Amino acid sequence: MPSRESGEPAESAGRRPAPRRRRADAERSRSAIVDAAVRLLGERPEASVEAIAAAAGVTRQTVYAHYPSRNEVLSAVFDRVTAETDAALDAARLDELPAATGLLRLLDVSWEIADRYPGLRHAEPPPADRRQEDEQHRPITDRLERIARRGQESGEFARDAEPHWLAAATVALGHAAGAEVAAGRMTPAAAAEALRVGVLRLHGAEAEAEAEL
């Protein structure tokens, strides 16, 4: 509403910004912090909150206003990478591929994203309860279960294990492959190849599927 004296909007007359603008400013700050954290932690997993704040162009106090601890910044980073993985897997249209091919494609897409942020393999994930951990893995585990079920129905995979167990075991193998790279015991290419072979064997894939490797 214009002020009586100047005809200017109330906000420019010295009043506090409207709630909508404050929310937009806060969202921009949060996004800048996470953008900087993803970039910085992908290069330096030990980066401090101060370094993240500097990279985001905000103060340390601003970071703590949005994320009260470094662990919460890390959680936001892993959530961002999870969302990126989810979008990439959607674009891969896995359900339209034969099960074994779709399984390999899922592994490749997930590994490609992990390779964009090599430092995150060294970053210790923040403590999470089981429910939170399940939610972080859901974009992958849901797809893995569908692929496993479809492969068992088509005869591409053995039927001696439940799809949900196969999904959980595949995620565990993925973490193990990443840990080997982080420890310097395997190159990313060697770990990715070992993961592909191991996951196909885990599913009891036909020999023809392994020939695709």
Secondary structure, DSSP 8 states (H G I E B T S, - for coil): -B-TTT--BGGGGT----HHHHHHHHHHHHHHHHHHHHHHHHH-TT--HHHHHHHHTS-HHHHHHH-SSHHHHHHHHHHHHHHHHHHHHHHHTGGGS-HHHHHHHHHHHHHHHHHH-GGGGTS------HHHHHHHHHHHHHHHHHHHHHHHHHTSS-SSS-HHHHHHHHHHHHHHHHHHHHTTSS-HHHHHHHHHHHHHHHTT--HHHHTT-
